[in-house]
Amino acid sequence: MNPPRSILFLCVANSARSQLAEGLARALLPRSVRVQSAGSAPTRVRPQAIEALAELGIDAREQRSKSVADVDPADIDTVITLCAEQVCPAFLGRAARLHWPIDDPASDDPALCPAELLARFRAARAAIREHLLAFRERHYPREDRPMTNDPETIRQDVRDHYGDVARQGSSCCGGGSCQVPDPTRLGYRDEDLAAAPAGSNLGLGCGNPLGFAALRPGETVLDLGSGAGFDCFLASRKVGPAGRVIGVDMTPDMLQRARADAARHGLGNVEFRLGEIEHLPVADQSVDVVVSNCVVNLSPDQAAVYREVFRVLKPGGRLAIADVVATAPLPEHLRSAAAHSCCVAGAASAEQVRAHLEAAGFTGVRITAHEQSREVVREWLPGSRAEDYVASAYVEAHKPG
Ligand SMILES: C[S@@+](CC[C@H](N)C(=O)[O-])C[C@H]1O[C@@H](n2cnc3c(N)ncnc32)[C@H](O)[C@@H]1O
C-alpha cells in the first residue's frame, strides 16, 4: 500500500476523539500528509481536547468541528474511525479503512470535576498517540517525521535513531558514508583509541570531554548518554580501580553493546544504567564529575537535565561536557525529527545553556566553541549547511562546595 497522503479521522461528534487525533496527526505525521477530522453531529471542539493537545505543545485552537457530509470522499485515501461504544457515521468512497476504538472522553456527567474530565482526555490522547506512532512507523520513512514539541515523541524518535546506530555499529546521519569519522579531529589521541574496546567508538561525539574534565584516580564519574561506552571506558582508566564510572543511556541496544564490552574486557569499575538524563537513576550528591558527549542537545527538557546533574553532584563537583550549541536561528529545512536526532535541531544557544546552568545553581560557567567544529558538523548532514547554524562547544561549570 502507498503511504496514506490524505487522512480523515471520523467519530460521532467531532468534538473530542477525532479532534485529538487530528491535532496529534498534524504534529506526528509528515507535513506532506493532509489530515482532517469530521463527525455525524459536529459541535464545538471541546476545550479539554484543546488543553490536552496544548500540554504536548500542539496548538489546536484553530481546529473546527465539521460534518462528514462536508467531506468529499474523493479527497480521502484513508479513513480512521475512532468510535468505541457508538456506531461511527458511514463514509462513502473507496478510501482504505482503519478502526481504532477509543473510549469517549467527553462526558456531561455533572459529578465529574474538571480535573477528572481532563484526565479522561489525557487518557484518550495517550491511546490515540500510541496508534498513531505505530501507524507512522508502518507507513512513513523516519526522515519524513516533522519536529514535534511532545517530549515523549522526541525521546522515542531519538531512541529509534540510536537503536539503529547501535545495531549497525555506525552513524548514518544524513545518509552519508556511515563511516566512523576520525576521532583525532575531536581531540582524542591515538593512545586513547588504542585503550578503548574496538567498536565502542561509534563516531557519535562532538568533542572530547575527557580532554578538559581533569579526572583524578578515585573519582566517581557519570557520563550522560554514554552510548556504546567509549568515554566511559577511557574514564575508567583515568579514575583507576579506586574510582567508578557510571554511564546512563535510554537506548537499550546501546547499553547492551556497552555492557558486553565492559564484561569482555573485565572493566569492573564501569557500569551502565538504563535511564533518561532528565530523571537520572543516580543518588543525590554521589558523583564527583559529570561528563557527556553530544547528548544534552537531544533532550526535550535541557533545564531538567542540568537540575538533575546539580542534584547528583557532590558539593564542589564539576561538569565537563561537549555539546552542540545553536549559533543562528534554524531554517525550515533543518526543523525535522531527523535533524534533531542528528544533534542539530535541538541545540540551545550558549546563552540558554548558561541560563539553565545558573538557574540550576552552578557557578563558574564557561562555554567555549570547539575549533574544528564546522568541518565536523558539515559531515553530519551533508549539503544541509547545518554548520552555519550550530557548532560544538565545551561546557564547564561547578557546583558550589
Ligand atoms: C550522539 S549519541 C552520543 C553517544 C556517546 N556519548 C558518544 O559520544 O559516543 C547520543 C546518545 O545519547 C542517548 N540519549 C539521547 N537522549 C537521551 C536522554 N534524554 N536520556 C538518556 N540518553 C539519551 C542516545 O541513546 C545515544 O546513545
The ligand as a Gaussian input file, in Angstrom:
#p B3LYP/6-31G(d) Opt

LIG

0 1
 C       25.064000      11.312000      19.867000
 S       24.972000       9.864000      20.835000
 C       26.425000      10.054000      21.843000
 C       26.862000       8.780000      22.492000
 C       28.153000       8.871000      23.289000
 N       28.138000       9.960000      24.227000
 C       29.320000       9.020000      22.344000
 O       29.956000      10.058000      22.337000
 O       29.585000       8.050000      21.620000
 C       23.655000      10.228000      21.926000
 C       23.366000       9.161000      22.962000
 O       22.556000       9.747000      23.977000
 C       21.462000       8.923000      24.272000
 N       20.360000       9.813000      24.692000
 C       19.793000      10.782000      23.944000
 N       18.848000      11.424000      24.658000
 C       18.833000      10.843000      25.887000
 C       18.070000      11.064000      27.059000
 N       17.122000      12.003000      27.086000
 N       18.309000      10.277000      28.131000
 C       19.263000       9.299000      28.074000
 N       20.014000       9.048000      26.986000
 C       19.814000       9.807000      25.899000
 C       21.180000       8.168000      22.997000
 O       20.540000       6.946000      23.266000
 C       22.582000       7.983000      22.441000
 O       23.171000       6.780000      22.878000

